[in-house]
Amino acid sequence: MASAIIVFSHLRWDFVYQRPQHLLSRLAKHHQVVIVEEPVHDESRTWMKTWSPAPNVLVCQPHTPVAMPGFHDDQLPHLQKLLRLLMRDYTEHMAWFYTPMALPLLQELNPQLVVYDCMDELASFKNAPKQLLQRESALLKVADIVFTGGPSLYRSKRDRHPNVHCFPSSVDRAHFEQALDRTNSHPAHKDIPGPRLGFYGVIDERFDARLVEQLADAHPMWQIVLVGPVVKIDPSLLPQRANIHYLGQQPYEALPQFLAGWDVCLLPFALNESTRFISPTKTLEYMAAELPIVSTPVRDVADAYSDIVSIAAEPADFIAACEAALLATPEQHAEKVEKMRRVLAATSWDATADKMRTLLESTPRRRQEAAPLAAPVDPAIADAVPNVNRLPVPDNARFARTVVIGAGPTGLSAAYHLGHDAVLLEKDEMVGGGCRSIRSEGFTFDRGGHVLGSNDPYVRELYELLLGSNLHWQGIEAWARCQGMYLRLPFHAGLHGLPPEVIKDCVLGAAEARYAARLPGTADGLPAANVAPLEKRGPANLEESIRAAWGSGIARYYELPYQRKLWGMPLEQMAPAPEGASSPDLEQVVAGALAPRAGGTTARFGYPLRGGFQAVMSAFVPHIKGTVELNADVVAVSPRQRMLTLSDGRRYQYDNLISTMPLPLLVQSMGEEAPPEVRAAASALQHVSLRCVHLGVARENLSDKHWICYPDEGVFHRVFMQGNASPDCNAPGGFGLTCEISYSSQWKPLPATGKELIDLCIRDCVRLGLLRADDRVLTAFESDLPYAAVLRDHAHARNVETIKAWLEKCDIIVAGPFGEWGHGDADHAFMAGKKAAEAVRWLEQNSAVAVE
């Protein structure tokens, strides 16, 4: 006998007898058919109930201690073990899916073919699992052949898979022709007088109960007979009338007897998302009984059989159609019966099963090759690779609906906004990422200076939620050292005190930048030689962007030297600044040149009173309903498997993945699963790192400033006066500060490391007046941020787009400054995490929605 067919079904074999039973019982003449049903709850143990309802058909009903319904994620570990034992007896097999929710179980198989028989748009049904849409999208990627249950479903799937075939519901004509013996009415009709208008099938959200109620009220003498189980709706909400009869589920063998006792057959379907793609099996069965049929305008019925079935959209029209059916003349009825017979002559379940079998036999088999157990391939998201070998997932694999890589501000925000389904993986021993704080000798230091400054109302509410009374606000004191002087930032508004020639260059250059676009060649009589050419063609690089935005003076004395020191890379090799970069406010420039700026500032920032910036990061954890895994270093990501491997050997399979790890590292972790052009783009991405030298000094009140930038002096480009962010950051009688040194292996190597770098920073702090030579340093150490800022060279945008386009096809969401390979502070990261969580919910709800 040919290979077995392993079927995953959301429908139970002993439920309503329909498409799966018809097809599989016929295919069982040529294949062993093994049906794996949804699990049943058993509080005490995991086991498999099996029985054979038809020749060569084995029904397997898993029993597990998990109370969650269907092929829920929590069921998977139990089902994998049961399936692993079952598959020992079926070396050669095909996998056949009626529900995409069972897709993760495909890892336990090594199929020759993967078949998706899409009989319904399950995602449109009531209480559909949230991840069903995404799993269907994955199933369509890996399936070798797809069958659909009707023309509407076919139109919705044909553009999503290269091998889709339409097989509408068929009929066992001989079985239902038993109804032609009208004397063989079911005994349940004994106390139900005529005329009888009947329906059989599942009574759920697809059933228009209100229409049936109006039908019964319109003609109290008519008897409405409803045969079938009530599912997913409260039976008490169904219309209760003396002439409405609920007879419950009946055996398939008894259905012709019910038809024999009816005068009109009903298809009273509601018109909603759940009925958009249905192709009712009972339509042809009603025809085999040669009875009048009245239906609401379900598309597959209306398109194919409107000359046989009376179609009525409104209740009044539906009632009128039933009246007309009961009053039809023998000639009118005979005309429709002749059309019914022609339709039935062209189809049967036997013919449908034979055509499907022919297609299965002609579809190329997958190459069955052994593969290392250390690198199993999960077909759930394989890019329709025909020869992928599928091996069992190692026992240490866990399943998570959504995995978030990285517990920095973006990852923490994403996990918080996702809810309980998230698993957050952090490689370090505590959350925070680049925003972590470090305690030493009573001092608290941040890894780089971080503050809260967003004006977004939502982010402000988030601050309050996280910190409450631990949050305080203060005015920003940001300064720069230029021309041997300390000037309050922004630089263009604090020029007073600089040499006159410097002020003149800065003011004229600012005017030049501000007005050059209005008066090409001149600006109120001022030369515009440096700007007019740029205005015509636009800046070609970052240096030209800076000159065009700020003017030649401000660019020369502050902006260009600071940017060069920060990035190391030649600015002409960097991409222009984003469009819309603001020019200086001339009123501020002139006012700041004529007189010293008043102390203080209207700009404010928030910071924790206690705990350093770490307090913000740690405050997320109690609000995260999912799981936070620390010391969980992701070393391999398999888009094909939807599998993550950690450095300790643990594995996570996922439905959704949010990555906040640096984009080049993400691609690198995928190995050869990433296409060559994606790997090349990732290897071309550039960044700068940050080495922080933290100093705790035995003297209070070293400065009243928060940041000081050093464009052309000192080994550091910026110093963060940690002790002024919050007094709690200082040890008693001391003051803490952090010197920040950007570096990169290609453009700007570190001048020293370890004690040598620390001593160099201390000497420069003394030379520049931040420290005194006699200051006692209580603690001094380094911390490192390997990824501190993205270098935007001229190929940056193209390379990032190449990578993101491919990751989008893999349903991988990248988020945050380094996940997206862009710029942004902690406030932006919070919103990036929120948007990533929203993207996951959108994917679950919409990514696989069928379009015609």
Secondary structure by P-SEA (a helix, b strand, c coil): ccbbbbbbccccccccccaaaaaaaaaccccbbbbbccbbbbccbbbbbbbbccccbbbbbbbcccccccccccaaaaaaaaaaaaaccccbbbbbbcccccccccccccccbbbbbcccccccccccccaaaaaaaaaaacccbbbbccaaaaaaccccccbbbbbccccccccccccccccccccccccccccccccccccccccaaaaaaaaaaacccbbbbbbccccccccccccccccccccccccccaaaaaaaaccbbbcccccccccccccccaaaaaaaabbbbbbcccccccccccccccccccaaaaaaaaaaaaaccaaaaaaaaaaaaaaaaaccaaaaaaaaaaaaaaccccccccccccbbbbccccccccbbbbbcccccbbbbcbbbccccaaaaaaaaaacccbbbbbcccccccccbbbbcccbbbcccbbbbbcccaaaaaaaaacccccbbbbbbbbbbbccccccccccccccccccaaaaaaaaaaaaaaacccccccccccccccccccccccccccaaaaaaaaccaaaaaccaaaaaaaacccccccccccccccccccaaaaaaaaaccccccccbbbbbbccccaaaaaaaacccccbbbbccccccbbbccccbbbccccbbbbbcbbbbcccaaaaaaaacccccaaaaaaaaaccbbbbbbbbbbbcccccccccbbbbcccccccccccccccccccccccbbbbbbbbbbccccccccccaaaaaaaaaaaaaaaccccccccccccccccccccccccccaaaaaaaaaaaaaaaacccccccccccccccaaaaaaaaaaaaaaaaaaacccccccc
